[in-house]
């Protein structure tokens, strides 16, 4: 049998998270002259070297109300935000590159 008190608490927590940060205004910048496709791109590779670039196709800056203050949230497609309370919410993108011995 479902625990309805738990479901009510979970729903209340979810709704409070939604209303903690409400987007107010956003601006999207699109870059048509990127080096390559958005994200990580291998430009060249050989047995002794690899050249990798990161291109940005678009970036969105949102004004968000958080704890009564308006702050900026930066969104970069394909990247994630740490969302650690008290720290800047900046997008991060990473990839692992295997380097043989």
N, C-alpha and C positions, 0 to 999 in steps of 0.2 A: 504494500500500500504506500502511496506517495505521502511524503511528509509536507503538508501544505504550508506549514510555518517556514520550512526551509525554502520552498519555492517562492513565498512572499518575500523573504529576506534576499534571495538571489535576484528577484526582479527589482526590488528596491535598490540594491547595489548596482545593478546594470543601468537603471535609469539615472542614478546619481552620477555614474561615470559619464553618461552621455551628456548630462547637463553641466558637468564641471567645466568642460571646454567646448564652448559653442562658437563656431566660426562666425565672424561678423562681416569681414570684408576680405577679398582675396584678389591678388594680381598674378597673372600667369605670363611669364616671359618665354617666348619661343625663339630658339636660335636656329636659323635656317642655314647658317654657314659653319656648322659643326665640322670637325675634322673627319668624322665617319658616322656610322650608326650610333645612336645613343647607347651608352654603357661602355663596357670594356671591349677593346678591339685589338687583335694581334695584327701589327703592321708588317713585321718581318720576323723570320725565325731561321736559325741555322744551327749547326752543331755546337756553336760557341756563344750564341747570343739570341735574345728574343727582345723585340721592341713592342711594347704594349702602351696604348693610349686610352684615356677615358674621355668620352664626349658627352656633353650635356645637350639634349634636344629641347628640353623645357624644364622650367623650375617655377614652382608656385609658392608665393608667400601669402599666408593667411593671417589676418588679425584674429586672435582667439581671446575670449574672455576666460581667464583662469584665476580663481579665488578673488574675483572682483577687479582684477587688473587686466588691461588689454596688452597682450604680448604677441610676438610674431612667431609663427610656426612655418618652417621651411619644408616643402615637400619636393622631393626629387624622385621621379618615377623609377621603380626598380631598386630603390634604396630603402633602408629602414631607419627608424628613429629609436634612440635608446629609451626615451620616455622615463628617465630616472627623475624622481621628484627632487627639485632643488637644483638640477643641472640643466644646462642649455639643451634644448631638443633640436639637435642638428642631424641631418640625414647622414647615414654612413653606408658605404658600399665596400664590399671586400670580396676577394677571390683568393683561393689558394693556388699557388703555382708550384708544381713539382719540378725540382731541379735534380737531374740524375748526377751521380758521382762519377 
